[in-house]
Amino acid sequence: MRRVRSRVGGGAALNLARSVGVSPGARAVARDDRKQSGGALRRHCVAAESVVALALPLAWNNRVLPALDLPLRGRTVAHTVFAVGYVAVFGGRPKWLSASGFRWGIGSSAVVLAGYAVALSIPAVRRVPLEVAERVPETSTLEWIALHIPVGTVLAEEAVFRGTLDRLLDDAFGPSAPVLAALDFGLWHVHPARVAGDSVAATVLATTAAGLVFGVLRRRTGSATAPALLHLAINIGGALMPVAARWIEELMGRSARSAT
């Protein structure tokens, strides 16, 4: 009896579909169209989100933060708050505890630190940092390398760029994402370059290149830890180079005087 009703019901549904001029094939096409339009809408939303995610860091570091006119410690706090909010809003996943991130980060940092050591061993190269003007008059070198570089610079920037923005751009733009992310990282440094009196073009070029390397590490390990450790080694090594060069020059000077 149920089979008869089922057949009757199915026949009635088919007759109704035919009476309104909608075939089963047409309904399947309509479903496919809805899926395609939904997919296109999602792609447009991801692209729009990515454009906002690209613009926000540039507006923050080159416009908003300078307008606040904060001292160094205030800027470190502000950068950290911005990074935490950015990660939360855009669903960042830095994966700081990645074992692969630690391995690659330690390995790449060792290469950089070895490069600094070689530079210090060459007299002509060692004297170059001695000509660099002091860039952090607001604090001691110890506080600079123990707090402001690790937290206000490295942690904040890697959480924003490698921990969050990279993934968004990968989803939205595919193969062009690494270049876009690196260029955004380079443009993040426009205002700091102007304040330091450095060439803006050279700074953007150098930091864009660094952003490409950091992005490769993030994609290789799936974590922001590796680029963060490399970033930390580069910045702390650069901050300590003048101190180390001055100490070596003084030591060699004393040795030369005692020998005479």
C-alpha positions in Angstrom: 0.0 0.0 0.0 2.9 2.4 0.9 4.6 1.6 -2.4 1.4 2.5 -4.3 1.2 5.8 -2.4 4.8 6.5 -3.0 4.4 5.9 -6.7 1.3 8.0 -6.8 3.0 10.8 -4.9 6.1 10.7 -7.1 3.9 10.8 -10.2 2.0 13.7 -8.9 5.2 15.6 -8.2 6.5 14.9 -11.7 3.2 16.0 -13.2 3.3 19.2 -11.1 6.9 19.9 -12.3 5.8 19.3 -15.8 2.7 21.5 -15.4 4.8 24.5 -14.3 7.4 23.9 -17.0 10.3 22.9 -14.7 12.1 19.7 -15.6 14.4 17.8 -13.2 17.3 18.8 -15.4 16.4 22.5 -15.1 16.2 22.2 -11.3 19.7 20.6 -11.3 21.0 23.5 -13.4 19.4 26.0 -11.0 21.1 24.3 -8.0 24.5 24.5 -9.8 23.9 28.1 -10.5 23.2 28.8 -6.9 26.3 27.0 -5.8 28.4 29.0 -8.3 26.9 32.3 -7.3 27.5 31.4 -3.6 31.1 30.5 -4.4 31.6 33.8 -6.3 30.1 35.7 -3.4 32.5 34.0 -0.9 35.5 34.8 -3.1 34.4 38.4 -3.3 34.1 38.6 0.5 37.5 37.0 1.0 39.1 39.5 -1.4 37.4 42.4 0.3 38.5 41.2 3.7 42.1 40.8 2.4 42.1 44.4 1.0 41.0 45.7 4.4 43.6 43.5 6.1 46.3 44.9 3.8 45.3 48.5 4.4 44.9 48.5 8.2 48.6 47.9 9.1 49.7 50.7 6.7 47.2 53.1 8.1 48.2 52.2 11.7 51.9 52.4 11.4 52.2 55.3 9.0 49.3 57.5 10.1 47.5 56.6 13.4 50.4 55.7 15.6 52.5 58.7 14.6 49.5 61.0 15.3 49.3 59.6 18.8 52.9 60.9 19.5 53.6 58.3 22.1 57.0 57.7 23.8 58.9 54.5 23.0 57.3 52.5 25.8 53.8 53.7 24.8 54.5 52.7 21.2 55.5 49.2 22.3 52.2 48.9 24.2 50.2 50.3 21.3 51.8 48.0 18.8 51.1 45.0 21.0 47.4 46.0 21.5 47.0 46.6 17.7 48.5 43.2 16.9 46.3 41.3 19.4 43.2 43.0 18.0 44.3 42.4 14.4 44.8 38.7 15.1 41.4 38.4 16.8 39.5 40.3 14.1 41.0 38.5 11.1 41.3 35.0 12.7 45.1 34.8 12.8 46.8 31.5 13.6 50.5 32.2 14.4 51.1 28.7 15.9 53.9 29.9 18.1 54.6 26.5 19.6 55.4 24.8 16.3 58.4 22.4 16.6 59.1 22.9 12.9 59.0 26.7 13.4 61.5 26.5 16.2 63.9 24.3 14.2 63.9 26.5 11.1 63.9 29.6 13.2 67.0 28.6 15.3 68.8 27.4 12.2 68.2 30.6 10.2 69.0 32.7 13.2 72.3 30.9 13.6 73.3 31.8 10.0 72.5 35.5 10.6 74.4 35.6 13.9 77.4 33.9 12.3 77.3 36.6 9.6 77.4 39.3 12.2 80.4 37.6 13.9 82.2 37.4 10.5 81.5 41.1 9.9 82.9 42.0 13.4 86.1 40.1 12.6 86.9 42.3 9.5 88.3 45.7 10.6 87.0 47.6 7.6 83.5 46.2 8.1 83.6 46.5 11.9 84.1 50.2 11.7 81.0 50.8 9.7 78.6 50.4 12.7 80.7 52.9 14.7 79.5 55.6 12.2 75.8 54.9 12.8 74.0 57.5 14.8 72.3 56.4 18.0 68.7 55.6 17.1 67.1 54.9 20.5 67.9 57.8 22.8 64.8 57.2 24.9 66.0 54.0 26.5 69.0 51.9 27.3 70.4 49.3 24.9 69.4 46.5 27.4 65.8 47.6 27.5 65.8 48.1 23.7 66.9 44.5 23.0 65.1 42.9 25.9 61.6 44.5 25.5 61.1 46.8 22.6 62.6 44.7 19.8 61.1 41.3 20.9 57.7 42.6 21.8 57.0 45.9 20.2 58.6 45.0 16.9 59.1 41.3 16.3 56.1 39.8 18.1 53.7 42.5 17.0 54.8 42.5 13.3 55.0 38.7 13.0 51.6 38.2 14.5 50.1 40.7 12.1 52.0 39.8 8.9 53.0 36.2 9.0 50.6 35.0 11.6 47.5 36.5 10.0 47.9 38.5 6.8 49.8 35.8 4.9 47.0 33.2 5.3 44.3 35.7 4.2 46.2 36.6 1.1 47.0 33.0 0.3 43.2 32.3 0.3 42.3 35.4 -1.7 45.1 35.9 -4.2 46.9 32.5 -4.5 50.4 32.7 -6.2 50.7 36.5 -5.9 50.1 36.4 -2.2 53.8 36.2 -1.1 54.7 39.3 -3.1 51.7 41.3 -1.8 52.4 40.4 1.8 56.1 41.3 1.5 55.3 44.6 -0.2 52.8 45.5 2.6 55.5 44.7 5.1 57.9 46.9 3.3 55.4 49.8 3.1 54.8 49.4 6.9 58.3 50.9 7.3 57.7 54.2 5.4 57.1 56.4 8.4 59.9 54.8 10.6 62.4 55.4 7.7 61.4 59.0 7.5 61.8 59.5 11.2 65.2 57.8 11.2 66.3 59.9 8.2 66.9 56.8 6.1 66.1 56.5 2.4 62.4 55.5 2.2 62.9 53.7 -1.1 65.9 51.7 0.1 64.1 50.9 3.4 61.0 49.6 1.6 63.1 47.6 -0.8 65.1 46.0 2.0 62.2 45.2 4.2 60.2 43.9 1.3 63.0 41.5 0.6 63.1 40.5 4.2 59.3 40.0 4.1 59.7 37.6 1.2 62.2 35.5 3.2 60.0 35.6 6.3 57.0 34.5 4.2 58.9 31.6 2.8 59.7 30.4 6.3 56.1 30.8 7.4 54.8 28.8 4.4 57.5 26.1 4.9 56.7 25.6 8.6 53.1 26.7 8.8 54.1 28.9 11.8 55.1 32.4 12.5 57.8 31.2 14.9 60.5 30.6 12.3 60.3 34.1 10.8 59.9 35.6 14.3 63.2 34.1 15.4 65.0 35.2 12.3 63.5 38.7 12.6 64.7 38.8 16.2 68.2 37.7 15.3 68.5 40.4 12.6 67.2 43.2 14.7 69.0 42.4 17.9 72.2 41.7 16.0 71.9 45.0 14.3 71.3 46.8 17.6 74.3 45.2 19.2 76.7 45.6 16.3 77.8 49.2 17.3 78.2 48.2 20.9 80.2 45.1 20.0 82.3 47.0 17.4 83.2 49.7 19.9 84.1 47.1 22.5 86.4 45.3 20.1 88.0 48.5 18.9 88.7 49.6 22.5 90.1 46.2 23.4 92.4 46.2 20.4 93.5 49.7 21.1 94.4 48.8 24.7 96.3 45.8 23.4 98.2 47.9 21.0 99.2 50.4 23.6 100.3 47.8 26.1 102.5 46.2 23.4 104.3 49.4 22.9 
